[in-house]
Amino acid sequence: MILEPGNHLLVVHRRLFETDHSRFFVGRVEGYDCGIARVCGYSFGRDHLNSKFVRKPDLRTKLIAISSGSLIIYCLPNDMSVEAVDFNVTESGLTLTCPPNLSLNLSEYFHLH
C-alpha cells in the first residue's frame, strides 16, 4: 500500500502563479483509499511582515488527493512529532526542521557557484 495510517506527510501546494503564496500542511495519515488520504495535522503560511512561516494553531483534518497535479507530497519519518515541525527561512533557502535530527531543504532553486 502506498500510504498507511500513522505515516507522516508534508503537503506543498504548488505555486501556479508568481504572486501565489507558499502554503504547507504537515500531518499524520489517518486513512487511505483509492488515492485519497485523510490526514490530520497543521497548516503553515508565510507571515510576510516578519519573513517567517507560522503554524496555524488549530489541528485540521484534510482529505488529500495524492494524484493531484497541484500538490507536491513528501513522506516524512514516522518517528517524528508533527507538533514539533518548524519552517526556517535563511539565506540558503527554506528548510523544514523537526528535532532532533530532521532537516529538509525545500528551496525551489539551487545557488550555483
Residue frames relative to the residue before (quaternion, step in Angstrom):
aa qw qx qy qz dx dy dz
M 1.0000 0.0000 0.0000 0.0000 0.00 0.00 0.00
I 0.5421 -0.6427 0.4410 0.3140 3.57 -1.01 0.83
L 0.8023 0.0416 0.0145 0.5953 3.58 0.85 -1.01
E 0.1134 -0.7756 0.6188 0.0520 3.53 -1.15 0.72
P 0.6244 -0.5189 0.4059 0.4198 3.60 -1.15 0.46
G 0.7369 0.3700 -0.3051 0.4765 3.54 -0.94 0.96
N 0.5317 0.6047 -0.4199 0.4187 3.61 1.20 -0.32
H 0.2900 -0.7411 0.5789 0.1776 3.57 -1.15 0.66
L 0.0980 -0.8061 0.5835 0.0136 3.55 -1.03 0.88
L 0.1933 -0.6841 0.6832 0.1671 3.47 -1.38 0.48
V 0.1057 -0.7855 0.6091 0.0289 3.56 -0.72 1.11
V 0.1113 -0.7848 0.6093 0.0196 3.55 -0.73 1.15
H 0.2998 -0.7302 0.5853 0.1849 3.56 -0.79 1.03
R 0.4326 -0.7117 0.4900 0.2572 3.58 -0.66 1.10
R 0.3600 -0.6818 0.5910 0.2373 3.52 -1.10 0.75
L 0.2150 -0.8139 0.5313 0.0946 3.56 -0.42 1.22
F 0.7690 0.1907 -0.1042 0.6012 3.57 1.23 -0.51
E 0.6554 -0.5425 0.3582 0.3845 3.56 -1.15 0.59
T 0.7175 0.4521 -0.2504 0.4670 3.60 1.04 -0.73
D 0.4561 0.6811 -0.4573 0.3448 3.63 1.24 -0.03
H 0.3951 -0.7051 0.5398 0.2353 3.55 -1.11 0.72
S 0.5028 -0.6315 0.4972 0.3182 3.57 -1.13 0.66
R 0.0052 0.7872 -0.6160 0.0296 3.56 -0.96 0.94
F 0.0838 -0.8009 0.5928 -0.0080 3.52 -0.99 0.94
F 0.0783 -0.7572 0.6456 0.0607 3.55 -1.28 0.50
V 0.0699 -0.7815 0.6199 0.0111 3.57 -0.85 1.01
G 0.2295 0.8060 -0.5178 0.1722 3.56 -0.69 1.03
R 0.5039 -0.6236 0.5257 0.2844 3.49 -1.47 0.06
V 0.4461 -0.6911 0.5042 0.2629 3.57 -0.86 0.99
E 0.2039 -0.7698 0.5957 0.1046 3.56 -0.92 1.00
G 0.7921 -0.0968 0.0798 0.5974 3.57 1.16 -0.60
Y 0.0842 -0.7884 0.6087 0.0288 3.56 -1.23 0.50
D 0.1912 0.7656 -0.5952 0.1517 3.56 -0.90 0.97
C 0.8745 0.0054 -0.0195 0.4846 3.56 -1.02 0.90
G 0.7441 -0.4328 0.2303 0.4538 3.58 0.91 0.87
I 0.6501 0.4595 -0.3211 0.5130 3.60 1.28 0.11
A 0.1360 -0.7902 0.5948 0.0568 3.56 -0.84 1.03
R 0.2525 -0.7057 0.6393 0.1717 3.54 -1.10 0.79
V 0.0034 0.8266 -0.5559 0.0879 3.55 -0.47 1.28
C 0.1708 -0.7789 0.5991 0.0718 3.57 -0.90 0.98
G 0.3463 0.7435 -0.5097 0.2597 3.58 -0.71 1.05
Y 0.6158 -0.5614 0.4378 0.3374 3.52 -1.25 -0.59
S 0.3340 -0.7113 0.5866 0.1961 3.54 -1.17 0.74
F 0.1450 -0.7683 0.6197 0.0681 3.53 -1.19 0.71
G 0.0093 -0.7832 0.6217 -0.0056 3.55 -1.06 0.81
R 0.5292 -0.6503 0.4505 0.3068 3.54 -1.22 0.44
D 0.2604 -0.7111 0.6354 0.1509 3.53 -1.03 0.93
H 0.2723 -0.8202 0.4828 0.1418 3.57 -0.15 1.30
L 0.5818 0.5791 -0.3852 0.4216 3.62 1.14 -0.39
N 0.7926 0.2822 -0.1328 0.5239 3.58 1.01 -0.83
S 0.3664 -0.7502 0.4681 0.2896 3.61 1.31 -0.05
K 0.5313 0.5838 -0.4280 0.4401 3.56 0.99 0.92
F 0.3880 -0.6597 0.5769 0.2854 3.53 -1.31 0.30
V 0.1631 -0.8021 0.5733 0.0365 3.52 -0.89 1.02
R 0.3611 -0.7129 0.5614 0.2149 3.55 -1.00 0.88
K 0.4085 -0.6697 0.5589 0.2688 3.54 -0.96 0.89
P 0.5203 -0.7194 0.3659 0.2792 3.58 -0.78 0.99
D 0.7078 0.4740 -0.2794 0.4431 3.59 1.06 -0.60
L 0.4855 -0.6446 0.5208 0.2784 3.52 -1.13 0.86
R 0.1073 -0.8078 0.5791 0.0220 3.58 -0.90 0.95
T 0.2065 -0.7302 0.6323 0.1561 3.52 -1.25 0.52
K 0.0485 -0.8112 0.5823 -0.0249 3.56 -0.72 1.13
L 0.3041 -0.6780 0.6322 0.2196 3.49 -1.30 0.54
I 0.0829 -0.8289 0.5526 -0.0242 3.55 -0.58 1.20
A 0.2973 -0.7308 0.5897 0.1727 3.55 -0.83 1.05
I 0.3786 -0.7728 0.4672 0.2028 3.56 -0.29 1.29
S 0.7321 0.4278 -0.2403 0.4726 3.60 1.00 -0.75
S 0.3667 0.7416 -0.4889 0.2767 3.60 1.23 0.16
G 0.4197 -0.7187 0.4987 0.2421 3.56 -0.91 0.87
S 0.6633 0.5105 -0.3119 0.4497 3.58 1.21 -0.23
L 0.6847 0.4301 -0.2823 0.5162 3.59 1.29 0.17
I 0.1599 -0.7070 0.6753 0.1362 3.52 -1.26 0.60
I 0.0886 -0.8251 0.5580 0.0029 3.58 -0.66 1.10
Y 0.1377 -0.7778 0.6119 0.0410 3.54 -0.86 1.08
C 0.3312 -0.6894 0.6024 0.2283 3.57 -1.09 0.73
L 0.1735 -0.7852 0.5906 0.0676 3.55 -0.87 1.02
P 0.6565 -0.5096 0.3592 0.4246 3.61 -1.19 0.36
N 0.4827 -0.6937 0.4605 0.2716 3.58 -0.98 0.86
D 0.6741 0.5097 -0.3037 0.4399 3.60 1.17 -0.41
M 0.5130 0.6409 -0.4244 0.3819 3.59 1.27 0.14
S 0.4180 -0.6732 0.5450 0.2739 3.56 -1.32 0.25
V 0.4250 -0.7116 0.5014 0.2483 3.58 -0.62 1.13
E 0.6472 0.5449 -0.3134 0.4312 3.59 1.04 -0.75
A 0.7021 0.4815 -0.2643 0.4532 3.62 1.14 -0.55
V 0.4621 0.6979 -0.4453 0.3180 3.62 1.26 -0.09
D 0.0139 0.7738 -0.6328 0.0256 3.54 -1.12 0.79
F 0.2751 -0.7280 0.6013 0.1812 3.56 -1.26 0.46
N 0.1055 -0.8010 0.5886 0.0271 3.57 -0.91 0.96
V 0.2056 -0.7527 0.6163 0.1061 3.53 -0.96 0.96
T 0.0575 0.7880 -0.6075 0.0819 3.56 -0.72 1.13
E 0.7214 -0.4028 0.3190 0.4642 3.56 -1.29 -0.09
S 0.6980 0.4674 -0.2745 0.4680 3.58 1.09 -0.65
G 0.7280 -0.4209 0.2358 0.4870 3.61 1.23 0.03
L 0.6530 -0.4912 0.4120 0.4033 3.51 -1.29 -0.53
T 0.0347 -0.8090 0.5861 -0.0291 3.56 -0.84 1.03
L 0.2806 -0.6985 0.6316 0.1855 3.55 -1.09 0.83
T 0.0282 -0.7988 0.6010 -0.0030 3.58 -0.88 0.94
C 0.0343 0.7540 -0.6558 0.0154 3.53 -1.26 0.58
P 0.3937 -0.7322 0.4995 0.2435 3.57 -0.56 1.13
P 0.5950 -0.1380 -0.7823 -0.1220 1.55 -2.16 1.16
N 0.8587 0.1984 -0.0650 0.4681 3.64 0.96 -0.58
L 0.5101 0.6334 -0.4545 0.3634 3.65 1.10 0.34
S 0.1257 0.7537 -0.6350 0.1135 3.54 -0.88 1.03
L 0.0074 0.8151 -0.5742 0.0767 3.57 -0.53 1.22
N 0.2952 -0.7623 0.5541 0.1575 3.59 -0.56 1.21
L 0.1247 -0.8237 0.5528 0.0201 3.59 -0.66 1.15
S 0.3113 0.7770 -0.4992 0.2240 3.59 1.23 0.27
E 0.4471 -0.7127 0.4854 0.2377 3.55 -1.07 0.80
Y 0.7827 0.1786 -0.1053 0.5868 3.57 1.23 -0.21
F 0.3722 -0.7006 0.5644 0.2283 3.52 -1.33 0.32
H 0.3686 -0.6828 0.5781 0.2523 3.54 -1.12 0.68
L 0.1729 -0.7908 0.5805 0.0879 3.57 -0.66 1.07
H 0.1626 -0.7946 0.5803 0.0735 3.55 -0.84 1.00
